[in-house]
Amino acid sequence: MSVKHSLLALLTQGPRYGYHLRAEFEERTGSTWPLNIGQVYTTLDRLERDGLIEDQGDDGAGHRIYAITEAGRAETEDWFAQPSRPSNPPRNELAIKLAIAVTTPGVDVERVIQAQRSATLRALQDVTRAKRSTGGESRPADLAGLLVLESLIFTAEAEIRWLDHCEAAVLRAARSGQLPAVPAAVSAPAPAAMPSRTAVPTTAGTSRRHTSSQQKDR
């Protein structure tokens, strides 16, 4: 998440102070990524140091006002024009956990996957409910928040499909002897059985049938 460029983009619409910028950022992103006010002012200090914004002083109400410079406008235009390309693959905590689990003797990898699937399904249901409670697309801010929520929905759906793939791969490896059986003394109690077919909310607000990888390898 580029707080730096987001604040610059907000400042292209006129001078603002720190709390105003934080409130606008959170409104436009559906309050998905709340900002600490200290982070906002730290970022503003760096932007001022780099010549991208300038401090216009106190507004008389105790607010320090910041305005974007021409260099800041050019930086913002370049941000919008260039595709987002992380210099390194983003670190995925779940992928790391499963990679370590698969290569650690005594870990019940299938149980790890099932627990994650349950958590991701709950998160998907929560964000789908949040989408249904939005005010539609009547204002640009409503559309902005909706797009963020749909991004989270697509991400959760993709993670569930990937977990199904991982589970199928783990089961094949276990059957072929590539993965050792988990000792009974090491395995924690199994979680509640997952239904073989789980209704997964879609971005359209309806439901589609989600087939477990135990039935079909995606």
Secondary structure by P-SEA (a helix, b strand, c coil): ccaaaaaaaaaccccccaaaaaaaaaaaacccccccaaaaaaaaaaaaaacccccccccccccbbbbbcaaaaaaaaaaaacccccccccccaaaaaaaaaaaccccaaaaaaaaaaaaaaaaaaaaaaaaaaccccccaaaaaaaaaaaaaaaaaaaaaaaaaaaaaaaaaaaaacccccccccccccccccccccccccccccbbbbbbccccccc
